[in-house]
Amino acid sequence: MEIGNIVKIIMAIGAMIGVAKIIYELSSSSKLKLREEYKFAKEFLADLDEETPLHHLAVERGYYALAGTSSIQVSDIKYLISLSNPDKSLKDYALSRKYVELNKKLHKIDFRSKYQRKFSRVWRKSFYVLIYVMASLLAMSPLLLAAPFNLGPKFMLLALVTIPGCGFFAFDALRSCMKIMRGEALVKGQEKHVPLIIVKNEKKLIKN
């Protein structure tokens, strides 16, 4: 069997295993994870409404668990879950926190000073897209150039190096671009949300 055919078979098997793994993980764990997240969110938010206040350590860790990360400040999490689309807001903020922050004066999510101008975000997104395209082409170059330039099947073996190596840079560039886009969506979308923050003292006054 020729080396070129062996490389194609190995890549095809790898691709099938990767796709099968993704499908299995999505089908078997996503529903269970959603159920667990729902149960925790329900119990934690119910505990916050109890007459006896929770210890501040439990409250802090509860908010971190709710957000799925401890890299976000509790005050930020409180604001994000007050929006009408809290789950998406938390995920967008966790992904794009390099570019956005909670403006405590305005009490809203805004871009960090370095990324306030639209141009500063546009050229970064364009740069990341360019890197993504170039890295993707370099990753697949042994397969794309072998036949047109008659380089022989051995040249295709370079794909074993270029696909994981350049593929990493392509993925990282695409992810960086998505971070900016998710941050922009969060900043823009929060204006359409209705704050749902309820102060306990206000609830008591309404009851009385």
CYANA upper distance limits for C-alpha pairs under 8 A (distance plus 0.5 A):
  1 MET  CA      5 ASN  CA      7.32
  1 MET  CA      6 ILE  CA      7.55
  2 GLU  CA      6 ILE  CA      6.98
  2 GLU  CA    153 PRO  CA      8.13
  3 ILE  CA      7 VAL  CA      6.74
  3 ILE  CA    153 PRO  CA      6.39
  3 ILE  CA    154 LYS  CA      7.04
  4 GLY  CA      8 LYS  CA      6.82
  4 GLY  CA    153 PRO  CA      4.98
  4 GLY  CA    154 LYS  CA      7.33
  4 GLY  CA    156 MET  CA      7.09
  4 GLY  CA    157 LEU  CA      8.29
  5 ASN  CA      9 ILE  CA      6.66
  6 ILE  CA     10 ILE  CA      6.68
  7 VAL  CA     11 MET  CA      6.64
  7 VAL  CA    156 MET  CA      7.83
  7 VAL  CA    157 LEU  CA      7.27
  8 LYS  CA     12 ALA  CA      6.50
  9 ILE  CA     13 ILE  CA      6.60
 10 ILE  CA     14 GLY  CA      6.62
 11 MET  CA     15 ALA  CA      6.56
 12 ALA  CA     16 MET  CA      6.68
 13 ILE  CA     17 ILE  CA      6.65
 14 GLY  CA     18 GLY  CA      6.63
 15 ALA  CA     19 VAL  CA      6.65
 16 MET  CA     20 ALA  CA      6.48
 17 ILE  CA     21 LYS  CA      6.54
 18 GLY  CA     22 ILE  CA      6.78
 19 VAL  CA     23 ILE  CA      6.69
 20 ALA  CA     24 TYR  CA      6.56
 21 LYS  CA     25 GLU  CA      6.60
 22 ILE  CA     26 LEU  CA      6.60
 23 ILE  CA     27 SER  CA      6.56
 24 TYR  CA     28 SER  CA      6.38
 25 GLU  CA     29 SER  CA      6.06
 25 GLU  CA     30 SER  CA      7.72
 26 LEU  CA     30 SER  CA      5.78
 27 SER  CA     31 LYS  CA      7.76
 28 SER  CA     32 LEU  CA      7.78
 29 SER  CA     33 LYS  CA      6.36
 30 SER  CA     34 LEU  CA      6.61
 31 LYS  CA     35 ARG  CA      6.75
 32 LEU  CA     36 GLU  CA      6.76
 33 LYS  CA     37 GLU  CA      6.59
 34 LEU  CA     38 TYR  CA      6.52
 35 ARG  CA     39 LYS  CA      6.65
 36 GLU  CA     40 PHE  CA      6.67
 37 GLU  CA     41 ALA  CA      6.52
 37 GLU  CA     66 LEU  CA      8.30
 38 TYR  CA     42 LYS  CA      6.54
 39 LYS  CA     43 GLU  CA      6.69
 40 PHE  CA     44 PHE  CA      6.42
 40 PHE  CA     66 LEU  CA      8.25
 41 ALA  CA     45 LEU  CA      6.47
 41 ALA  CA     66 LEU  CA      6.97
 42 LYS  CA     46 ALA  CA      6.56
 43 GLU  CA     47 ASP  CA      6.63
 44 PHE  CA     48 LEU  CA      6.92
 44 PHE  CA     62 GLY  CA      7.15
 45 LEU  CA     49 ASP  CA      7.19
 46 ALA  CA     50 GLU  CA      7.23
 47 ASP  CA     54 LEU  CA      7.93
 48 LEU  CA     53 PRO  CA      7.49
 48 LEU  CA     54 LEU  CA      7.51
 48 LEU  CA     59 VAL  CA      8.42
 49 ASP  CA    200 LYS  CA      8.43
 54 LEU  CA     58 ALA  CA      6.95
 54 LEU  CA     59 VAL  CA      6.83
 55 HIS  CA     59 VAL  CA      6.86
 56 HIS  CA     60 GLU  CA      6.54
 57 LEU  CA     61 ARG  CA      6.70
 58 ALA  CA     62 GLY  CA      6.39
 59 VAL  CA     63 TYR  CA      6.79
 60 GLU  CA     64 TYR  CA      6.88
 60 GLU  CA     74 VAL  CA      7.10
 61 ARG  CA     65 ALA  CA      6.58
 62 GLY  CA     66 LEU  CA      6.59
 63 TYR  CA     67 ALA  CA      6.74
 63 TYR  CA     74 VAL  CA      6.87
 63 TYR  CA     77 ILE  CA      7.28
 63 TYR  CA     78 LYS  CA      8.33
 64 TYR  CA     68 GLY  CA      6.44
 64 TYR  CA     69 THR  CA      5.95
 64 TYR  CA     70 SER  CA      5.54
 64 TYR  CA     72 ILE  CA      8.04
 64 TYR  CA     74 VAL  CA      7.73
 65 ALA  CA     69 THR  CA      7.01
 65 ALA  CA     70 SER  CA      8.19
 67 ALA  CA     72 ILE  CA      8.42
 67 ALA  CA     77 ILE  CA      7.38
 67 ALA  CA     90 LEU  CA      6.73
 67 ALA  CA     91 LYS  CA      8.27
 69 THR  CA     94 ALA  CA      8.29
 72 ILE  CA     76 ASP  CA      7.11
 72 ILE  CA     77 ILE  CA      7.40
 72 ILE  CA     94 ALA  CA      7.69
 73 GLN  CA     77 ILE  CA      6.98
 74 VAL  CA     78 LYS  CA      6.69
 75 SER  CA     79 TYR  CA      6.93
 76 ASP  CA     80 LEU  CA      6.72
 76 ASP  CA    102 LEU  CA      6.67
 77 ILE  CA     81 ILE  CA      6.67
 77 ILE  CA     90 LEU  CA      7.71
 78 LYS  CA     82 SER  CA      6.86
 79 TYR  CA     83 LEU  CA      7.51
 79 TYR  CA    108 LYS  CA      8.44
 79 TYR  CA    197 ILE  CA      8.38
 80 LEU  CA     86 PRO  CA      6.27
 80 LEU  CA     89 SER  CA      6.47
 80 LEU  CA     90 LEU  CA      6.53
 81 ILE  CA     85 ASN  CA      8.10
 81 ILE  CA     86 PRO  CA      4.92
 81 ILE  CA     87 ASP  CA      7.80
 81 ILE  CA     89 SER  CA      8.05
 81 ILE  CA     90 LEU  CA      7.73
 82 SER  CA     86 PRO  CA      7.16
 82 SER  CA    195 PRO  CA      5.80
 82 SER  CA    196 LEU  CA      5.16
 82 SER  CA    197 ILE  CA      5.65
 83 LEU  CA     89 SER  CA      8.10
 83 LEU  CA    190 GLN  CA      7.64
 83 LEU  CA    193 HIS  CA      6.15
 83 LEU  CA    194 VAL  CA      6.46
 83 LEU  CA    195 PRO  CA      5.49
 83 LEU  CA    196 LEU  CA      6.54
 84 SER  CA    193 HIS  CA      5.73
 84 SER  CA    194 VAL  CA      6.17
 84 SER  CA    195 PRO  CA      7.17
 84 SER  CA    196 LEU  CA      7.38
 85 ASN  CA     89 SER  CA      6.64
 85 ASN  CA    193 HIS  CA      7.72
 86 PRO  CA     90 LEU  CA      6.50
 87 ASP  CA     91 LYS  CA      6.89
 88 LYS  CA     92 ASP  CA      6.48
 89 SER  CA     93 TYR  CA      6.51
 89 SER  CA    186 LEU  CA      6.92
 90 LEU  CA     94 ALA  CA      6.53
 91 LYS  CA     95 LEU  CA      6.68
 92 ASP  CA     96 SER  CA      6.53
 92 ASP  CA    179 LYS  CA      8.41
 92 ASP  CA    182 ARG  CA      5.96
 92 ASP  CA    183 GLY  CA      6.86
 92 ASP  CA    186 LEU  CA      6.93
 93 TYR  CA     97 ARG  CA      5.85
 93 TYR  CA    100 VAL  CA      7.86
 93 TYR  CA    182 ARG  CA      8.28
 93 TYR  CA    183 GLY  CA      7.19
 93 TYR  CA    186 LEU  CA      7.72
 95 LEU  CA    179 LYS  CA      6.30
 95 LEU  CA    182 ARG  CA      7.96
 95 LEU  CA    183 GLY  CA      8.42
 96 SER  CA    100 VAL  CA      6.84
 96 SER  CA    179 LYS  CA      5.13
 96 SER  CA    180 ILE  CA      6.72
 96 SER  CA    182 ARG  CA      6.82
 96 SER  CA    183 GLY  CA      5.62
 97 ARG  CA    101 GLU  CA      6.78
 97 ARG  CA    183 GLY  CA      8.05
 99 TYR  CA    111 PHE  CA      6.31
 99 TYR  CA    112 ARG  CA      6.19
 99 TYR  CA    115 TYR  CA      7.03
 99 TYR  CA    179 LYS  CA      8.37
 99 TYR  CA    180 ILE  CA      7.22
 99 TYR  CA    183 GLY  CA      7.20
100 VAL  CA    109 ILE  CA      7.17
100 VAL  CA    110 ASP  CA      6.05
100 VAL  CA    111 PHE  CA      4.71
100 VAL  CA    112 ARG  CA      5.68
100 VAL  CA    183 GLY  CA      6.80
101 GLU  CA    109 ILE  CA      6.09
101 GLU  CA    110 ASP  CA      6.19
101 GLU  CA    111 PHE  CA      6.68
101 GLU  CA    112 ARG  CA      6.63
102 LEU  CA    107 HIS  CA      7.28
102 LEU  CA    108 LYS  CA      6.18
102 LEU  CA    109 ILE  CA      4.91
102 LEU  CA    110 ASP  CA      6.69
103 ASN  CA    107 HIS  CA      5.92
103 ASN  CA    108 LYS  CA      5.92
103 ASN  CA    109 ILE  CA      6.30
103 ASN  CA    110 ASP  CA      6.63
104 LYS  CA    108 LYS  CA      7.47
109 ILE  CA    186 LEU  CA      8.15
109 ILE  CA    187 VAL  CA      6.37
109 ILE  CA    190 GLN  CA      8.30
110 ASP  CA    187 VAL  CA      6.41
111 PHE  CA    115 TYR  CA      6.32
111 PHE  CA    116 GLN  CA      5.85
111 PHE  CA    183 GLY  CA      8.33
111 PHE  CA    187 VAL  CA      8.05
112 ARG  CA    116 GLN  CA      6.66
114 LYS  CA    120 SER  CA      8.27
115 TYR  CA    120 SER  CA      6.25
115 TYR  CA    121 ARG  CA      6.68
116 GLN  CA    120 SER  CA      7.96
117 ARG  CA    121 ARG  CA      7.53
118 LYS  CA    122 VAL  CA      6.66
119 PHE  CA    123 TRP  CA      6.64
120 SER  CA    124 ARG  CA      6.98
121 ARG  CA    125 LYS  CA      6.67
121 ARG  CA    180 ILE  CA      7.59
122 VAL  CA    126 SER  CA      6.66
123 TRP  CA    127 PHE  CA      6.53
124 ARG  CA    128 TYR  CA      6.67
124 ARG  CA    177 CYS  CA      8.04
125 LYS  CA    129 VAL  CA      6.67
125 LYS  CA    176 SER  CA      8.47
125 LYS  CA    177 CYS  CA      5.66
125 LYS  CA    180 ILE  CA      7.79
126 SER  CA    130 LEU  CA      6.69
127 PHE  CA    131 ILE  CA      6.74
128 TYR  CA    132 TYR  CA      6.55
128 TYR  CA    173 ALA  CA      5.43
128 TYR  CA    174 LEU  CA      6.93
128 TYR  CA    176 SER  CA      7.35
128 TYR  CA    177 CYS  CA      6.28
129 VAL  CA    133 VAL  CA      6.73
129 VAL  CA    173 ALA  CA      7.35
129 VAL  CA    174 LEU  CA      7.11
129 VAL  CA    177 CYS  CA      7.55
130 LEU  CA    134 MET  CA      6.66
131 ILE  CA    135 ALA  CA      6.36
131 ILE  CA    169 PHE  CA      8.20
131 ILE  CA    170 ALA  CA      7.12
131 ILE  CA    173 ALA  CA      6.72
132 TYR  CA    136 SER  CA      6.48
132 TYR  CA    169 PHE  CA      7.64
132 TYR  CA    170 ALA  CA      4.79
132 TYR  CA    171 PHE  CA      7.57
132 TYR  CA    173 ALA  CA      5.95
132 TYR  CA    174 LEU  CA      6.48
133 VAL  CA    137 LEU  CA      6.70
133 VAL  CA    170 ALA  CA      7.68
134 MET  CA    138 LEU  CA      6.66
134 MET  CA    170 ALA  CA      8.32
135 ALA  CA    139 ALA  CA      6.50
135 ALA  CA    166 CYS  CA      5.69
135 ALA  CA    167 GLY  CA      7.01
135 ALA  CA    169 PHE  CA      6.75
135 ALA  CA    170 ALA  CA      5.55
136 SER  CA    140 MET  CA      6.89
136 SER  CA    166 CYS  CA      7.20
136 SER  CA    167 GLY  CA      6.72
136 SER  CA    170 ALA  CA      6.24
137 LEU  CA    141 SER  CA      6.19
138 LEU  CA    142 PRO  CA      8.45
138 LEU  CA    162 THR  CA      7.22
138 LEU  CA    163 ILE  CA      8.45
138 LEU  CA    166 CYS  CA      6.91
139 ALA  CA    159 ALA  CA      7.33
139 ALA  CA    162 THR  CA      5.06
139 ALA  CA    163 ILE  CA      4.83
139 ALA  CA    164 PRO  CA      7.96
139 ALA  CA    165 GLY  CA      7.81
139 ALA  CA    166 CYS  CA      5.50
139 ALA  CA    167 GLY  CA      6.30
140 MET  CA    144 LEU  CA      6.66
140 MET  CA    159 ALA  CA      7.16
140 MET  CA    162 THR  CA      7.60
140 MET  CA    163 ILE  CA      6.86
141 SER  CA    145 LEU  CA      6.22
141 SER  CA    159 ALA  CA      8.06
141 SER  CA    162 THR  CA      8.43
142 PRO  CA    146 ALA  CA      6.34
142 PRO  CA    155 PHE  CA      6.76
142 PRO  CA    156 MET  CA      5.42
142 PRO  CA    157 LEU  CA      7.99
142 PRO  CA    158 LEU  CA      6.53
142 PRO  CA    159 ALA  CA      6.03
142 PRO  CA    162 THR  CA      8.41
143 LEU  CA    147 ALA  CA      8.23
143 LEU  CA    156 MET  CA      6.15
143 LEU  CA    159 ALA  CA      7.41
144 LEU  CA    148 PRO  CA      8.13
145 LEU  CA    149 PHE  CA      6.45
145 LEU  CA    150 ASN  CA      8.40
145 LEU  CA    151 LEU  CA      7.98
146 ALA  CA    150 ASN  CA      6.12
146 ALA  CA    151 LEU  CA      5.35
146 ALA  CA    152 GLY  CA      6.58
146 ALA  CA    153 PRO  CA      7.54
146 ALA  CA    155 PHE  CA      6.99
146 ALA  CA    156 MET  CA      6.97
147 ALA  CA    151 LEU  CA      7.16
147 ALA  CA    152 GLY  CA      7.86
151 LEU  CA    155 PHE  CA      6.59
152 GLY  CA    156 MET  CA      7.97
153 PRO  CA    157 LEU  CA      7.81
154 LYS  CA    158 LEU  CA      8.33
157 LEU  CA    161 VAL  CA      8.33
158 LEU  CA    162 THR  CA      6.68
159 ALA  CA    163 ILE  CA      5.93
160 LEU  CA    164 PRO  CA      7.56
161 VAL  CA    165 GLY  CA      6.49
162 THR  CA    166 CYS  CA      5.86
162 THR  CA    167 GLY  CA      7.69
163 ILE  CA    167 GLY  CA      5.63
164 PRO  CA    168 PHE  CA      6.56
165 GLY  CA    169 PHE  CA      7.65
166 CYS  CA    170 ALA  CA      6.76
167 GLY  CA    171 PHE  CA      6.62
168 PHE  CA    172 ASP  CA      6.59
169 PHE  CA    173 ALA  CA      6.52
170 ALA  CA    174 LEU  CA      6.69
171 PHE  CA    175 ARG  CA      6.58
172 ASP  CA    176 SER  CA      6.63
173 ALA  CA    177 CYS  CA      6.79
174 LEU  CA    178 MET  CA      6.72
175 ARG  CA    179 LYS  CA      6.72
176 SER  CA    180 ILE  CA      7.26
177 CYS  CA    181 MET  CA      6.90
178 MET  CA    182 ARG  CA      6.43
179 LYS  CA    183 GLY  CA      6.64
180 ILE  CA    184 GLU  CA      6.70
181 MET  CA    185 ALA  CA      6.68
182 ARG  CA    186 LEU  CA      6.65
183 GLY  CA    187 VAL  CA      6.73
184 GLU  CA    188 LYS  CA      6.57
185 ALA  CA    189 GLY  CA      6.12
186 LEU  CA    190 GLN  CA      6.48
187 VAL  CA    191 GLU  CA      8.01
188 LYS  CA    192 LYS  CA      8.40
189 GLY  CA    193 HIS  CA      7.42
198 ILE  CA    202 GLU  CA      7.88
198 ILE  CA    203 LYS  CA      7.87
199 VAL  CA    203 LYS  CA      7.01
200 LYS  CA    204 LYS  CA      6.83
201 ASN  CA    205 LEU  CA      6.80
202 GLU  CA    206 ILE  CA      6.75
203 LYS  CA    207 LYS  CA      6.79
204 LYS  CA    208 ASN  CA      6.74
